[in-house]
């Protein structure tokens, strides 16, 4: 009875584990990251995906700094570099690690943040402007993705300055990504980002000429590696039923490549070969002279946002019309984008146009949208237009030995 814990209620271990899982789920809902919650340091190649040694060096250095920062987030990180160099990937990995450690994080693109703040002025808004603004200003970890892709108005610059000024004074951990040279940013923002006492800059560099091609073009390395001939239907120690899904997917993909008609949705978890088959189809069509537009969905949306910039050589309207009307469109990793109103609206416009026009389209995704009120879901589940091919097989990239029961067990 004299023990200091006498009479105190303590949760058992199973309740502690359940409570931790519930806290993480709540934090992930709050974070606004959608499927970006899958991006972790453990699942990231430390040198990135580029074959260029300099790009590997830059990504590797940024990877190590970001990983250390996630364990003890102090000050700011600024991730710079061209689109596709891994800025958002590393920022999301930091956010996910923070949430694992019960630190609330919020990831939002700058244009979407400004849209949310504008919408909060509306009389019927669910959350008031003051509440929204305070949430962004004071969240323990804030990730502002795509600084510089917003329309540069006095109101927008003032709101951004107020957020960043407050967080710099309060020394609140903040990560910012941008593809712009800092000299193009508004001076008050630039002074915060260039202050070495507050902010550490990680430059991931520019894409090497021709390395990844323009948006919509297939990387030469992908075209050489991802063909029908190199698609392994044996899988990674797959069971007979799992091999059957790989064989069926290959057969249907070959048929689609010969005569693209309607839509083909390749469904399965990461590493199952969805992108491989999509690239193989695109390869076949390019060889017969048909234009193909291949785009990772998050990168496509980033690119569309960037066309609003005064420095962009391509107008938003011309790029958007190209995506809508191309003879064959491949949307890779649908669902990995941040689910913001702007992103949903752009995807809706692309998908509805191509569905109405019956334009051949390939979509890879880990999960089919199933909300009956979702207009994108209704198009993707239309059996008159869409063929859905589910691939159920082990991750090709996993080296973990699968357990098989001994004979007779």
Secondary structure, DSSP 8 states (H G I E B T S, - for coil): --STTTT-----HHHHHHHHHHHHHHHHHHHT-GGGGG--STTS-TT-S-S-HHHHHHHHHHHHHHHHHHHS--SEEEEE-STTSSHHHHHHHHHHHHHHTT--EEEEEHHHHHHHHHHTTSTT-SS-HHHHHHHHHH-SEEEEESTT-S---HHHHHHHHHHHHHHHHTT--EEEEESS-GGGS-HHHHHHHT-TTTEEEEE-----TTTS-STBS--HHHHHH--STT--TTTTT--HHHHHHHHHHHHHHHHHHHS--SEEEEE-STTSSHHHHHHHHHHHHHHTT--EEEEEHHHHHHHHHHTTSTT-SS-HHHHHHHHHH-SEEEEEEET-S---HHHHHHHHHHHHHHHHHT--EEEEESS----TT-HHHHHHT-TTTEEEEE-----TT---------TT-
